[in-house]
Amino acid sequence: MNIDLEVQKAIRARLTTSAVGVPPAQILDTNQPAPVLPAIVLGDSQAVDEGTSLRRTHTRVYHTLHVWKKEPSLEGVKTIGGAIRTAIHSARLTLAPGLHCADACVSSMRFLRDPDGEHSHGVVVVEVLVSEVAA
């Protein structure tokens, strides 16, 4: 089982069932630019052994979300970023059997103006601590 992928699925499930200001069909895992905006693109991730157990059963996953919106300011992507934070912090993520979400938080958010002058971009990092448990 790929813990990183299971975390990605859980994050997407949470965002598609929460009021984050982006329709569920526009919360995507894609290498292409989002065809419709606003959009949240599930981005890069990293899984790191937490080092708290010799059994290696604790993994911290850092998952990056990219928020895109066509707007003249950063207000919209900041609003969506705040809604993502609220959704992630609302309850533990539901993971596949054998995995337990010990903690989940938005550990950082950055907001950037796209050089084209028409789009704004938010980068939201979700940090999830996962424990492997007997299924």
N, C-alpha and C positions, 0 to 999 in steps of 0.2 A: 504494500500500500504506500502511495506517495503522500506523505503528510502535507506537503506544500500544496498539492492539487486539492486535497480535501479541505484545506483552509480556504483556498480560492472559491471552491463551490459553496462553502458556508457563507463567505462574505457576499457573494453574488446573491445567494438566497435571501440573506438579510436585507440587502439593498433593494431587491425587487419586490419585497413585501413591506417596505417602509416608505414613508413619504419623504423622499430625498430631492424632489424637484426634477427628476428625470424619469421618463416612462420606462418600465421594465424592459421593453424591446430595445432600448437604447443604452442598456448596461451590457457591455460587450467584452468578449475576449477575442481580440482581432489584431492582426499586424497591419491592417489597412486603416487609413483615416476613417473616423466614424462618418457614415453617409448622412446622418441626420443629427442636428444639434438642438438642444444640449445633449451631451453624452458622457457616460463614464466608461472609460476603457480600463479593463483589468490589465495591469502592467507587469513590470518586473517583480520578481520575488527572490527571497533568499531564505533558506532553512539552515539554522545553526544549532548544533548540539549545545544544550544549555550548560552541560558540565556539572550538573548537580547530582548525578547518579552514575555509579559504575555500570549499571545496566543500560545506560544510554536511552532512557525512556522519556526524556524531556527535550523537546525541540522548540526553539523560538523561531517563528516565521515572520519575516518582514515583507509585507505585500504592498506594492505601490499601485495607487489608483490615479488615473489621469482624468481630470474633469475638463471638458471643452464646452465653450459656449460662444456664440457670435453675439457680441455686445460691445458698447463703446467704453466700458469700464470693467472693473474687477468685481463689482457688486454681486453679480449672478453666480460666479464660480465660488465666491466666498460664502454665499448663502448655501449653495449646494454642499460645500465642504463642511459647514456647520451641521447641516442635516445628516451628512454621512457620520460625523462624530457622534451625534445624538443616537443614530441607529445602531452603531457599533457598541456604544456604551449602555444601550437599553437592557441588555441581557447577555448571558453567555452565548457564544455561537454554538449551534448544533452541528456536531461533527459525526463522521461515520462511526459505526460500532467499533469499539477497541480504542477510540480516541476520546479524550476529554479536554475541553477548552478550560484551562486553569485561569487564563486571563486574556483579555482582548482590549486594546485601546488604540486610539489614534495618537501616535507618538509625534507626528509632525505634519504641518501643512505649509505649502508655499504657493504663492499666487503670482503669475507672470503675465505680462502683456505680450501677445504674439507680435512679432515684427511686422506682420501684414497690416496691423492697425485695426483689424476687424474682429479678432478673436481674443478671448482670454483663456488662460490655462491654469488649472489648479493641480498640484501634486500632493496627494494625501497618502501618508504611510500608515498602514494598519499593522500593529504589532500583536502577534498572538502566541501565547505560551501553550503548548500542547503536551499533554501527558498520555503516554500509551498505557492502556489499562487492559485487563483481561476481559475479553468480549463475552 
